[in-house]
């Protein structure tokens, strides 16, 4: 059986470390109590299925007691394992953003995108992407409420990282499950790492989503990457500041050379300078690249600049760029 690390978060809430890439502290799944069973937030990829099921056993939860499974968005590190869990969680209904449901039911485009991005490493990282029975999955738009044993789970539409991104708020604990909407916060680094991949990164929507999350006034953030932070609103504010830093670095690099390799190198140099100034071990801090690499951030920013006319064909500032369009 795979290793299972379960953390008690209080009031019967638990966190399961999914041991992604045989590494602790990268992807978390969360268990919440219902009156007649359990809700689960995030499945992780198919490669994490054994660790998730071992985590349920360690938590004393029979798989048949899981009634609802929510995913924050359909990127494979969060929802790639949904289809592979259908038989293991026989009484569960699965929930995803309306824009993502069709891609889980027919994952053809997800598989193709994964092959383009990860090549031969795709199977080792994510495992098989199994189609989801449409009778077992329901769409969410944001605004829905689901009862818990104490309090309720409310759904927030939080696009920006992806158009199909959701966050979830546990009213009892005032705990916000952020997915990738508030970045990557690992124990190895005091800096939150931006999660800004292609293809549909939208910074204006991301900032608006951060404000929507702030309005819940969370006492606790629960990151999918990784774990609890008691800094709540402070982390959300800090995250926007760091995204804006990276945006400025990426834009300056893109104007000089609209090449994702160059942009990624500049982002790495910027972040390593920041971390060195904080006295952080770069080897430990760069564990974040296992779930949010500089290469994907560079591709995300470059596509964002190009689709908004902020870069001309040669990389020069585009006609749509004005002083207010330019990064700070």
Beta strands, then each sheet from edge to edge (+ up, - down):
strand 1: 5-10
strand 2: 13-17
strand 3: 28-34
strand 4: 37-41
strand 5: 66-70
strand 6: 93-97
strand 7: 137-140
strand 8: 145-147
strand 9: 152-157
strand 10: 166-170
strand 11: 175-179
strand 12: 220-223
strand 13: 227-229
sheet 1: 1+ 2- 3+ 4- 5- 6- 7-
sheet 2: 8+ 9- 10+ 11- 12- 13+
end
